[in-house]
Amino acid sequence: MRSSGDGTAGGALGRSPGEGGPYPLHGSAAGPEQVEQIEQVGYRGPTACAAAGITYRQLDYWARTGLVEPSVRPAHGSGTQRLYSFRDVVVLKIVKRFLDTGVALQNIRTAVQHLRARGFADLERMTLMSDGATVYECTSPDEVVDLLQGGQGIFGIAVGVVWRDVESALSQLHGERIDTGETLVGHHPADELARRRNRAV
């Protein structure tokens, strides 16, 4: 994905179908059951802020302007709590990193739309590069090198690394089961996945 200065998305940079990336994390091999477990937990605004490293004011503004809206439960009037998915929190942290490095808001918006359309495994092996005006998606080390050699990529965000950071932060915070509303203290679905893997070994 290339997000150009006018906010339009162009094609991927020479990525071949099925080509693996440099960040093979646990979700890369996650089956439908594991993804479903991850998607069964939501996180309230303050928890999402803490894990993404943003202020509640930023969270509220991004939700109201449609930059990053909670995919689990939006706020409906006063008294209702927004509920963010794990993927939402990853996107929030990526948006903050883009803003911190001066990427234009319109380009961030295009990148967010692209991220939301991708699967879990795609996200974990993706690197987003930017020269401040354009956002590029790279899913192989060769694509990163090509950008750097061309002088286009000034900084990069390894989505898999952000994923791990968010996962670690959320493991210390409260989640909420989407189906029952039960509060999960210091729990993240990945913890349960790890326990199941250890039992299987």
Order of alpha helices (4+ residues) and beta strands (2+ residues): beta-beta-alpha-beta-alpha-alpha-beta-alpha-alpha-alpha-beta-beta-alpha-beta-alpha-beta-beta-alpha
